[in-house]
Amino acid sequence: MKTEISMCEEKSEEICKQAEEVCKRAVVKFGETKQWDMAIEEFAELTKCLVKYRRYDKNRVWRQKTLEEVCDCYIMLRQIQLMLGTTTEEMHRLMTYKIKNLEALMVKDDPERGLNKAKK
């Protein structure tokens, strides 16, 4: 019997595979130059939404617009990875390194707030 979590994981995997194919096709169809420009534009739109979300006291409309821009940025980030020719392993290695740096920063500022403490 499938649990809700396993069904959610399957759906996420399905969405990731679909997104991967669409992102590859977008880079081919529109070309790298246009997709670099689109990435910059999407990140600028997210910046604008973040400011407005905070300015308007985190209201529901700006929350939704911000989430939509976050999704657009995720899509563009995947296209950037494709255009840079990165591997999943390379990205995981770099993310692990960056997360460890963030944890070290938190522990340095306040040893009681590190991720290792939060797990207990």
Steps between C-alpha positions, in 0.01 A plus 500: 500500500637839401528766764427865438872573524595237241231626263628854547858388432389320183316812384807715572720262302253509211492880507882514511533274196245707309669825602839367396378422149318831462806694620725320251259573217468866604878552484510342154193683369576850633880481513738560787526877457124549533481262795782682685306824449177331611670376817610854584147625437342230718741570786417871475128419515559291812694786657207734434251255651713449811507874562126537446417194711693649790371854436135396496528308825521157338151514353345204316517651150872579521565161661348327196686722253825437687448122493436516125825691449686251719376224268609696192844543656528128578428428135760751386755368750462155346554647155812677626629168633441345158670788320800476734519126443488412870425153630262412782798371698685829458195696616447270801866535596484880478168517687641282778801730526279813508263353760796406721630857468160635604489265797850606602392864484201433725708303750767770501240768578310287750613144579152418636338562159705273276327230298648228720331655803168538316485124432495411871 
